[in-house]
Amino acid sequence: MTEASQKTGPKKKDRKVGGVYTYCPPWRADGLAGHRAAYAEGTNLEGAREHLSIELGGQVDDIVNYLAKRTDRPGAGGWRAQLRRGNPYDDVPVDGLNMTTVFFELHTITPLGGEENKHERISLNLTTAEARTMAAQLIHLADLEDLRER
């Protein structure tokens, strides 16, 4: 330890008890009690360590052009997004990696006729900078189409 860190002690976010951080970001909805509850409900220790924000989400429905009286994209599904703090690489254990990512998932269901449906799912763990850049570019592209003169 450096002399400065001995005087001030560990940073609040660096304190751990039993390998679990004792600091939760302000966007964590249920604080330390949420970590304990997740572990008590059977989540493994790594999963219980993860900080999760309140989940945002919505429905993806048919895209209908009411003026032309047609369905441009049939289907259903949904999307969800939330902040996560922990190891964003679920399949690669990286000890000590503790970063905040924006988790985004989109699930679509396209009818193929009869009882058959096509299910597609994509999920992304984005850094906050990646999420901000992607959101700005998506808005820009949507504006190019929606605000163009016809």
C-alpha positions as CSV (number, residue, x, y, z in Angstrom):
1,M,0.0,0.0,0.0
2,T,1.1,3.5,-0.7
3,E,1.3,6.0,2.2
4,A,-1.6,7.9,0.7
5,S,-3.9,4.8,0.6
6,Q,-2.9,3.9,4.1
7,K,-4.2,7.3,5.3
8,T,-7.5,7.1,3.4
9,G,-8.1,3.4,3.5
10,P,-9.6,1.4,0.6
11,K,-11.9,3.1,-1.8
12,K,-15.6,2.5,-1.0
13,K,-16.2,0.5,-4.2
14,D,-13.1,-1.7,-3.6
15,R,-14.3,-3.1,-0.2
16,K,-15.2,-6.8,-0.3
17,V,-16.7,-9.2,2.3
18,G,-16.4,-12.9,1.4
19,G,-15.4,-12.0,-2.2
20,V,-18.5,-9.8,-2.7
21,Y,-18.3,-6.1,-3.2
22,T,-19.9,-4.2,-0.3
23,Y,-20.5,-1.2,-2.4
24,C,-23.4,-1.0,-4.8
25,P,-23.7,1.7,-7.6
26,P,-26.6,4.1,-7.0
27,W,-28.5,2.7,-9.9
28,R,-28.6,-0.8,-8.2
29,A,-32.3,-1.1,-7.2
30,D,-32.1,-3.4,-4.2
31,G,-28.6,-2.9,-2.9
32,L,-26.8,-5.5,-0.9
33,A,-30.0,-7.2,0.1
34,G,-30.5,-8.1,-3.6
35,H,-27.1,-9.8,-3.7
36,R,-28.0,-11.9,-0.6
37,A,-31.5,-12.7,-2.0
38,A,-30.1,-13.8,-5.4
39,Y,-27.6,-16.2,-3.6
40,A,-30.3,-17.5,-1.3
41,E,-32.6,-18.2,-4.3
42,G,-29.9,-20.5,-5.8
43,T,-27.8,-18.1,-8.0
44,N,-24.2,-19.1,-8.0
45,L,-21.7,-16.8,-6.2
46,E,-20.5,-15.2,-9.5
47,G,-24.0,-14.4,-10.5
48,A,-24.9,-13.1,-7.1
49,R,-22.0,-10.7,-7.3
50,E,-23.4,-9.0,-10.4
51,H,-25.0,-5.6,-10.0
52,L,-28.2,-5.2,-12.0
53,S,-30.3,-2.1,-12.6
54,I,-34.1,-2.1,-13.0
55,E,-34.8,-3.7,-16.4
56,L,-36.3,-1.6,-19.1
57,G,-38.2,-3.3,-21.9
58,G,-41.0,-3.2,-24.5
59,Q,-43.0,-5.1,-27.0
60,V,-42.1,-5.6,-30.7
61,D,-45.4,-5.9,-32.6
62,D,-46.4,-6.1,-36.3
63,I,-45.2,-3.1,-38.2
64,V,-48.3,-2.0,-40.1
65,N,-48.6,0.7,-42.7
66,Y,-52.2,1.9,-42.1
67,L,-52.3,4.2,-45.1
68,A,-51.3,1.4,-47.5
69,K,-53.4,-1.1,-45.5
70,R,-50.6,-3.6,-45.3
71,T,-48.3,-5.3,-42.8
72,D,-44.7,-4.3,-43.5
73,R,-43.1,-6.7,-40.9
74,P,-45.3,-9.3,-39.3
75,G,-44.4,-10.7,-36.0
76,A,-44.0,-10.1,-32.3
77,G,-41.3,-10.2,-29.6
78,G,-39.7,-7.8,-27.2
79,W,-36.6,-6.0,-26.1
80,R,-35.0,-5.4,-22.8
81,A,-32.1,-3.3,-21.5
82,Q,-30.4,-2.9,-18.2
83,L,-27.1,-1.8,-16.6
84,R,-25.0,-4.6,-15.3
85,R,-21.8,-4.4,-13.2
86,G,-19.6,-7.5,-13.0
87,N,-17.9,-9.7,-15.5
88,P,-19.6,-9.1,-18.9
89,Y,-18.0,-12.2,-20.4
90,D,-20.3,-15.0,-19.1
91,D,-18.4,-17.8,-20.8
92,V,-14.9,-16.5,-19.9
93,P,-14.2,-16.2,-16.2
94,V,-12.0,-13.1,-15.7
95,D,-11.1,-12.8,-12.0
96,G,-11.4,-9.3,-10.7
97,L,-13.1,-7.8,-13.8
98,N,-15.7,-5.5,-12.5
99,M,-17.1,-3.1,-15.1
100,T,-20.4,-1.6,-15.9
101,T,-22.0,-2.6,-19.2
102,V,-25.3,-1.9,-20.9
103,F,-27.0,-5.2,-21.6
104,F,-29.4,-5.2,-24.6
105,E,-31.5,-8.1,-25.9
106,L,-33.9,-8.2,-28.8
107,H,-36.2,-11.2,-29.4
108,T,-38.4,-11.4,-32.5
109,I,-41.0,-14.0,-33.5
110,T,-41.9,-14.1,-37.2
111,P,-44.9,-16.2,-38.3
112,L,-44.0,-18.7,-41.1
113,G,-47.5,-19.9,-41.6
114,G,-49.7,-22.3,-39.8
115,E,-48.4,-23.0,-36.3
116,E,-44.7,-22.4,-37.3
117,N,-42.8,-19.4,-36.1
118,K,-39.2,-18.3,-36.5
119,H,-37.6,-17.1,-33.2
120,E,-34.5,-15.0,-33.3
121,R,-32.6,-13.5,-30.3
122,I,-29.6,-11.3,-30.1
123,S,-28.0,-10.0,-27.0
124,L,-25.2,-7.5,-26.6
125,N,-23.0,-6.4,-23.6
126,L,-21.9,-2.9,-24.6
127,T,-19.6,-0.5,-22.7
128,T,-21.3,2.7,-21.8
129,A,-19.3,4.5,-24.6
130,E,-20.4,1.9,-27.1
131,A,-24.0,2.1,-26.1
132,R,-24.0,5.9,-26.3
133,T,-22.3,5.9,-29.7
134,M,-24.7,3.3,-31.0
135,A,-27.8,5.1,-29.7
136,A,-26.6,8.4,-31.3
137,Q,-26.0,6.6,-34.7
138,L,-29.4,4.8,-34.5
139,I,-31.2,8.1,-33.9
140,H,-29.2,9.7,-36.7
141,L,-30.1,6.9,-39.2
142,A,-33.8,7.0,-38.1
143,D,-33.9,10.8,-38.5
144,L,-32.4,10.5,-42.0
145,E,-35.4,8.4,-43.1
146,D,-38.2,9.9,-41.0
147,L,-37.3,13.6,-41.5
148,R,-36.5,13.4,-45.3
149,E,-38.6,15.3,-47.7
150,R,-41.0,13.2,-49.7
